[in-house]
């Protein structure tokens, strides 16, 4: 048994939405280190360009492909822009997302519409829009991959009043299973990662109150860049080819070991 290239991504292309910062950037950096050519996409073109330039230093291949995936036109435009550059797509990471925190009595409708549209609707239509590129890369012996970034808030009872976020991430987990059942027929393996606390602009509490957050986690620390990159590389590489419809929790035991 030769496991030398089990986690290698050499020769593969990936597109990561929300890839210019936070968890998306962690995944992009990990993929590049394993030899993938990575397209990072985000709504802010300048930030996207800066991230691509940063991650390309040292010989890596990272390309900026800005796009607003909060609208169907934006989703389709991003897919068309990618298809104009590449004949196929090996790995799609649906990471772009939003959250909303408000008390029950004050929670607004826009806090539902924005979050559910970006966290559930967008991953579906992104996968649909990139299906042709994914099918072009997919083979029985080397399936293409779709990795949805969910959250443990969609699995366990979060103490935060993020009603639409928790509901949307739970919905994304079920959507992952449904897409997996349909797309594996085309040799496209769909899975998800459910992160716990990581430093990011979305999880400002973990970023700004690291010690307090870590005290709630069984592992007694918050997640690192390597923790997130490792899970994503596993699912994207040969190592994860037989993982279909599953959700990998990366949370130090917060969801299932408390």
For each residue, the residues with C-beta under 8 A, 3 or more apart:
1:
2: 5
3: 6
4: 8
5: 2 8 10 238
6: 3 237 238 239
7: 34 233 234 237 238 239
8: 4 5 34 35 237 238
9: 12 14 31 34 35 36 90 91 233 236 237
10: 5 34 35 36
11: 35
12: 9 35 36 37 90 91 137 236
13: 36 37 38 39 86 88 89 90 91 137
14: 9 28 31 36 37 38 39 89 90 91 92 93 236
15: 19 38 39 40 41 65 82 89 91 92 93 130
16: 19 24 27 28 31 38 39 40 41 93 95
17: 24 41 42 67 69 78 93 94 95 96 122 126
18: 21 22 23 24 41 42 95 96 97 149
19: 15 16 24 25 27 28 38 39 40 41 42 48 51 93 95
20: 24 25 40 41 42 44 47 48 50 51
21: 18 24 25 42 47 51 200 201
22: 18 25 26 198 200 201 202
23: 18 26 27 95 149 195 198 200 228
24: 16 17 18 19 20 21 27 28 40 42 93 95 96 149
25: 19 20 21 22 28 29 40 51 55
26: 22 23 29 30 198 225 228 229 232
27: 16 19 23 24 30 31 93 95 228 229 232
28: 14 16 19 24 25 31 32 38 40 51 55 62
29: 25 26 32 33 55 225 229
30: 26 27 33 34 225 226 228 229 230 232 233
31: 9 14 16 27 28 34 36 38 91 229 232 233 236
32: 28 29 35 36 38 55 60 61 62
33: 29 30 60 229
34: 7 8 9 10 30 31 233 237
35: 8 9 10 11 12 32
36: 9 10 12 13 14 31 32 61 90 91 236
37: 12 13 14 61 62 63
38: 13 14 15 16 19 28 31 32 55 60 61 62 63
39: 13 14 15 16 19 62 63 64 65 82 85 86
40: 15 16 19 20 24 25 28 48 51 52 55 62 63 64 65
41: 15 16 17 18 19 20 48 64 65 66 67 69 78 96
42: 17 18 19 20 21 24 45 47 48 51 66 67 96
43: 66 67 68 69 70
44: 20 47 48 66
45: 42 48 49 64 66
46: 49 50
47: 20 21 42 44 50 51
48: 19 20 40 41 42 44 45 51 52 64 65 66
49: 45 46 52 53 64 66
50: 20 46 47 53 54
51: 19 20 21 25 28 40 42 47 48 54 55 62 64
52: 40 48 49 55 56 62 63 64
53: 49 50 56 57 62 64
54: 50 51 57 62
55: 25 28 29 32 38 40 51 52 60 62
56: 52 53 60 61 62
57: 53 54 60
58:
59:
60: 32 33 38 55 56 57
61: 32 36 37 38 56
62: 28 32 37 38 39 40 51 52 53 54 55 56
63: 37 38 39 40 52 85
64: 39 40 41 45 48 49 51 52 53
65: 15 39 40 41 48 78 81 82 85
66: 41 42 43 44 45 48 49
67: 17 41 42 43 74 75 77 78 81
68: 43 71 74
69: 17 41 43 74 75 78 96 118 122 126
70: 43 74 114 117 118 122
71: 68 74 75
72: 75 76 125
73: 76 77
74: 67 68 69 70 71 77 78
75: 67 69 71 72 78 79 122 125 126 129
76: 72 73 79 80 129
77: 67 73 74 80 81
78: 17 41 65 67 69 74 75 81 82 126 129
79: 75 76 82 83 126 129 130 133
80: 76 77 83 84
81: 65 67 77 78 84 85
82: 15 39 65 78 79 85 86 89 130 133
83: 79 80 86 132 133
84: 80 81
85: 39 63 65 81 82
86: 13 39 82 83 89 133
87: 133 136
88: 13 133 134 136 137 144
89: 13 14 15 82 86 92 130 133 134 136 137 144
90: 9 12 13 14 36 134 137 144 145 236
91: 9 12 13 14 15 31 36 144 145 146 147 236
92: 14 15 89 126 127 130 134 144 145 146 147
93: 14 15 16 17 19 24 27 146 147 149 232 236
94: 17 122 123 126 127 146 147 148 149
95: 16 17 18 19 23 24 27 149
96: 17 18 24 41 42 69 118 122
97: 18 115 118 119 149 168 202
98: 114 115 118 119 165 202
99: 115 162 165 202
100: 107 111 112 114 115 162 163 164 165
101: 160 161 162
102: 106 107 108 111 161
103: 106 107 161
104: 107 161 163
105:
106: 102 103
107: 100 102 103 104 111 112 161 163 164
108: 102 111 112
109: 112 113
110: 113 114
111: 100 102 107 108 114 115 163 164
112: 100 107 108 109 115 116 163 164
113: 109 110 116 117
114: 70 98 100 110 111 117 118
115: 97 98 99 100 111 112 118 119 164 165 168
116: 112 113 119 120 121 164 167 168 171
117: 70 113 114 120 121 122
118: 69 70 96 97 98 114 115 121 122
119: 97 98 115 116 122 123 165 168 169 171 172
120: 116 117 123 124 168 171 172 175
121: 116 117 118 124 125
122: 17 69 70 75 94 96 117 118 119 125 126
123: 94 119 120 126 127 148 172 175
124: 120 121 127 128 175 179
125: 72 75 121 122 128 129
126: 17 69 75 78 79 92 94 122 123 129 130
127: 92 94 123 124 130 131 134 146 179 183 190
128: 124 125 131
129: 75 76 78 79 125 126
130: 15 79 82 89 92 126 127 133 134
131: 127 128 134 135 183 186 188
132: 83 135 136
133: 79 82 83 86 87 88 89 130 136 137
134: 88 89 90 92 127 130 131 137 138 144 146 183 186 188
135: 131 132 138 144 186 187 188
136: 87 88 89 132 133
137: 12 13 88 89 90 133 134 144
138: 134 135 142 143 144 186 187 188
139: 142 143 187
140: 143 187
141:
142: 138 139 238 241
143: 138 139 140 184 187 188 189 241
144: 88 89 90 91 92 134 135 137 138 187 188 189
145: 90 91 92 188 189 190 191 235 236 240
146: 91 92 93 94 127 134 179 183 188 189 190 191
147: 91 92 93 94 190 191 192 193 232 235 236
148: 94 123 172 173 175 176 190 191 192 193
149: 18 23 24 93 94 95 97 192 193 195
150: 154 155 169 172 173 176 192 193 194 195 247
151: 154 155 165 166 169 194 195
152: 155 156 158 194 195 196 249 251 254 255
153: 156 158 160 162 165 166 169
154: 150 151 166 167 168 169 170 171 172 173 194
155: 150 151 152 170 173 194 247 249 255
156: 152 153 254 255 256
157:
158: 152 153 162 166
159:
160: 101 153
161: 101 102 103 104 107
162: 99 100 101 153 158 165 166
163: 100 104 107 111 112 166 167
164: 100 107 111 112 115 116 167 168
165: 98 99 100 115 119 151 153 162 168 169
166: 151 153 154 158 162 163 169 170
167: 116 154 163 164 170 171
168: 97 115 116 119 120 154 164 165 171 172
169: 119 150 151 153 154 165 166 172 173 194
170: 154 155 166 167 173 174
171: 116 119 120 154 167 168 174 175
172: 119 120 123 148 150 154 168 169 175 176 192
173: 148 150 154 155 169 170 176 177 192 194 247
174: 170 171 177 178
175: 120 123 124 148 171 172 178 179
176: 148 150 172 173 179 180 190 191 192 245 247
177: 173 174 180 181 245
178: 174 175 181 182
179: 124 127 146 175 176 182 183 190
180: 176 177 183 184 189 190 191 244 245
181: 177 178 184 245
182: 178 179 185
183: 127 131 134 146 179 180 186 188 189 190
184: 143 180 181 187 188 189 190 244 245
185: 182
186: 131 134 135 138 183
187: 135 138 139 140 143 144 184
188: 131 134 135 138 143 144 145 146 183 184
189: 143 144 145 146 180 183 184 240 241 243 244
190: 127 145 146 147 148 176 179 180 183 184 244 245
191: 145 146 147 148 176 180 235 240 243 244 245 246 247 248
192: 147 148 149 150 172 173 176 246 247 248
193: 147 148 149 150 228 231 232 235 247 248 249 250
194: 150 151 152 154 155 169 173 247 248 249 250 251 255
195: 23 149 150 151 152 198 223 228 250 251
196: 152 217 222 223 249 250 251 252 254 255
197: 203 205 206 213 214 217 222 223 251 252 254
198: 22 23 26 195 203 206 222 223 224 227 228
199: 203 206 207 210 222
200: 21 22 23 203 204 206 207
201: 21 22 204 207
202: 22 97 98 99
203: 197 198 199 200 206 207
204: 200 201 207 208
205: 197 208 209 213
206: 197 198 199 200 203 209 210 213 222
207: 199 200 201 203 204 210
208: 204 205
209: 205 206 212 213
210: 199 206 207 213 214 222
211: 214 215
212: 209 215 216
213: 197 205 206 209 210 216 217 222
214: 197 210 211 217 220 221 222
215: 211 212 220
216: 212 213 254
217: 196 197 213 214 220 221 222 251 252 253 254
218: 252 253 254 257 258
219: 252 253
220: 214 215 217 252
221: 214 217 224 252
222: 196 197 198 199 206 210 213 214 217 252
223: 195 196 197 198 227 228 250 251 252
224: 198 221 227 228
225: 26 29 30 228 229
226: 30 229 230
227: 198 223 224 230 231 250
228: 23 26 27 30 193 195 198 223 224 225 231 232 250
229: 26 27 29 30 31 33 225 226 232 233
230: 30 226 227 233 234
231: 193 227 228 234 235 248 250
232: 26 27 30 31 93 147 193 228 229 235 236
233: 7 9 30 31 34 229 230 236 237 239
234: 7 230 231 237 239 240 243 248
235: 145 147 191 193 231 232 240 243 248
236: 9 12 14 31 36 90 91 93 145 147 232 233 240
237: 6 7 8 9 34 233 234 240 241
238: 5 6 7 8 142 241
239: 6 7 233 234
240: 145 189 191 234 235 236 237 243
241: 142 143 189 237 238
242:
243: 189 191 234 235 240 246 248
244: 180 184 189 190 191
245: 176 177 180 181 184 190 191
246: 191 192 243
247: 150 155 173 176 191 192 193 194
248: 191 192 193 194 231 234 235 243
249: 152 155 193 194 196 255 256
250: 193 194 195 196 223 227 228 231
251: 152 194 195 196 197 217 223 254 255
252: 196 197 217 218 219 220 221 222 223
253: 217 218 219 256 257 258
254: 152 156 196 197 216 217 218 251 257 258
255: 152 155 156 194 196 249 251 258
256: 156 249 253
257: 218 253 254
258: 218 253 254 255
